[in-house]
Amino acid sequence: MFEVLVYVYENYWQGDACPELPQLGRRLTAAGFDAEEIQEALVWLDGLNVAAQGTQIDLQEKGPSDRVESAVPLGIQPQSASSLRVYSVAEQMHLGAQSLGFVSFLESSGVLPPHMREIVIDRAMVAPGDPVTLDDLKIIVLMVYWSFGEEPDALILDELCDDAEFRLAH
């Protein structure tokens, strides 16, 4: 499934350029992906689309004086500076310490806002793997950015796309 998601990200890097799911399925079949992988990826992408659409900010409906400068979607309460995200036992087991640590790193770096973090956790919980590997989680984070039509900061993009296995410590 993750190979299909990477293909979609690389070939339709702007989410709005991506065709509807049935047409995307045909294109993925033509690209040579396995039917089962395609189906898993399409179901996963559909869930991502639903989650992202539920949190999109519709600034066109608001007047200039009502414009919200923070990136908090309509209908979602902003997270307090003193709030704490507590992960359920199921989330801890399925995500694993390494993935949860990476989500915490992204959040504390200020590049993964709470509404996007929740979508990352939601999509990771339905992803295969027990626990979800760090590489798979990085793909999920990229796809969440993609679904919002955003590109992560260059340093974060490097962190998400870099294979830590081949890094040399200085």
C-alpha positions as CSV (number, residue, x, y, z in Angstrom):
1,M,0.0,0.0,0.0
2,F,2.8,2.5,0.9
3,E,4.4,2.1,-2.5
4,V,1.2,3.1,-4.1
5,L,0.9,6.1,-1.8
6,V,4.5,7.2,-2.6
7,Y,3.6,6.9,-6.3
8,V,0.5,9.1,-5.9
9,Y,2.5,11.7,-3.9
10,E,5.3,11.8,-6.5
11,N,3.0,11.9,-9.5
12,Y,0.3,14.1,-8.2
13,W,2.3,16.3,-5.9
14,Q,-0.5,18.8,-5.8
15,G,-3.5,17.1,-4.3
16,D,-5.9,18.9,-6.5
17,A,-4.1,17.5,-9.6
18,C,-5.0,14.0,-8.4
19,P,-7.9,12.4,-10.4
20,E,-11.0,11.0,-8.7
21,L,-10.4,7.7,-7.0
22,P,-12.0,5.4,-9.7
23,Q,-9.8,7.0,-12.4
24,L,-6.8,7.0,-10.1
25,G,-7.4,3.2,-9.6
26,R,-7.3,2.7,-13.4
27,R,-4.1,4.8,-13.7
28,L,-2.4,2.8,-10.9
29,T,-3.4,-0.5,-12.6
30,A,-1.9,0.8,-15.8
31,A,1.3,1.7,-13.8
32,G,1.5,-2.0,-12.8
33,F,0.5,-2.0,-9.2
34,D,-1.2,-5.1,-7.6
35,A,-5.0,-4.9,-7.5
36,E,-5.0,-5.6,-3.7
37,E,-2.5,-2.9,-3.0
38,I,-4.4,-0.4,-5.1
39,Q,-7.7,-1.2,-3.3
40,E,-6.0,-0.8,0.1
41,A,-4.5,2.5,-1.0
42,L,-7.8,3.8,-2.4
43,V,-9.7,3.0,0.7
44,W,-6.9,4.7,2.8
45,L,-6.9,7.8,0.5
46,D,-10.7,8.0,0.7
47,G,-10.5,8.1,4.5
48,L,-7.7,10.8,4.2
49,N,-9.9,12.9,1.9
50,V,-12.8,12.7,4.3
51,A,-10.7,13.7,7.3
52,A,-9.0,16.5,5.4
53,Q,-12.2,17.9,4.0
54,G,-13.7,17.9,7.5
55,T,-11.0,20.2,8.8
56,Q,-10.4,22.5,5.8
57,I,-10.6,26.3,6.4
58,D,-13.0,28.0,4.1
59,L,-11.7,31.5,4.1
60,Q,-14.0,32.5,1.1
61,E,-17.0,32.4,3.4
62,K,-15.5,34.7,5.9
63,G,-15.1,38.4,5.4
64,P,-11.7,40.1,5.7
65,S,-12.6,41.4,9.2
66,D,-13.5,37.8,10.3
67,R,-10.4,36.2,8.9
68,V,-8.7,33.9,11.4
69,E,-4.9,34.4,11.3
70,S,-4.2,31.1,13.0
71,A,-4.3,27.9,11.0
72,V,-7.1,26.4,13.1
73,P,-9.9,25.0,10.9
74,L,-13.5,26.1,11.5
75,G,-15.3,24.1,14.1
76,I,-12.1,23.0,15.8
77,Q,-11.2,24.5,19.1
78,P,-7.6,25.7,19.2
79,Q,-5.3,23.6,21.4
80,S,-4.3,25.3,24.6
81,A,-0.5,25.7,25.3
82,S,-1.0,23.7,28.5
83,S,-3.0,20.9,26.9
84,L,-1.6,17.4,26.6
85,R,-2.4,14.7,24.0
86,V,-2.7,11.3,25.8
87,Y,-2.4,8.3,23.5
88,S,-4.6,5.3,24.2
89,V,-3.1,1.9,24.8
90,A,-4.3,0.8,21.3
91,E,-2.5,3.9,19.7
92,Q,0.6,3.2,21.7
93,M,0.7,-0.4,20.7
94,H,-0.1,0.2,17.0
95,L,2.2,3.2,16.5
96,G,5.1,2.1,18.7
97,A,7.5,4.3,20.6
98,Q,9.6,5.3,17.6
99,S,6.6,6.6,15.6
100,L,5.1,8.4,18.6
101,G,8.4,10.0,19.3
102,F,8.6,11.3,15.8
103,V,5.1,12.7,15.9
104,S,6.1,14.4,19.2
105,F,9.2,15.8,17.5
106,L,7.2,17.2,14.6
107,E,4.6,18.7,16.9
108,S,7.2,20.3,19.3
109,S,9.0,21.7,16.2
110,G,5.8,23.5,15.3
111,V,5.4,21.9,11.9
112,L,2.6,19.5,12.7
113,P,-0.4,21.4,14.1
114,P,-2.9,19.5,16.3
115,H,-5.5,19.1,13.7
116,M,-3.0,17.6,11.3
117,R,-1.5,15.4,14.1
118,E,-4.9,13.9,14.7
119,I,-5.3,13.0,11.0
120,V,-1.8,11.5,11.0
121,I,-2.8,9.4,14.1
122,D,-6.1,8.4,12.5
123,R,-4.5,7.3,9.2
124,A,-1.7,5.5,11.0
125,M,-4.2,3.6,13.1
126,V,-5.8,2.1,9.9
127,A,-2.4,1.4,8.3
128,P,-1.0,-2.1,8.2
129,G,1.9,-3.0,10.4
130,D,2.1,-3.6,14.1
131,P,3.8,-1.4,15.1
132,V,3.7,1.1,12.1
133,T,7.3,1.6,11.0
134,L,8.9,5.0,11.1
135,D,9.3,5.0,7.3
136,D,5.6,4.3,6.9
137,L,4.7,7.0,9.3
138,K,6.8,9.5,7.4
139,I,4.8,8.6,4.3
140,I,1.6,9.2,6.2
141,V,2.8,12.6,7.3
142,L,3.7,13.5,3.7
143,M,0.2,12.4,2.6
144,V,-1.5,14.5,5.2
145,Y,0.4,17.6,4.1
146,W,-0.5,16.6,0.5
147,S,-4.2,16.4,1.4
148,F,-4.1,19.9,2.7
149,G,-2.3,21.1,-0.4
150,E,0.7,22.1,1.6
151,E,4.4,21.3,1.2
152,P,6.4,20.9,4.4
153,D,9.3,23.2,5.1
154,A,12.5,22.1,3.2
155,L,14.2,20.9,6.4
156,I,11.2,18.9,7.5
157,L,10.7,17.5,3.9
158,D,14.3,16.4,4.1
159,E,13.7,14.7,7.4
160,L,10.6,13.0,6.0
161,C,12.3,11.8,2.8
162,D,15.8,11.0,4.2
163,D,16.7,7.4,5.0
164,A,18.3,7.6,8.5
165,E,19.9,4.2,8.0
166,F,22.5,5.7,5.8
167,R,23.3,8.8,7.8
168,L,26.8,9.4,9.2
169,A,27.1,11.0,12.6
170,H,29.5,13.9,12.7
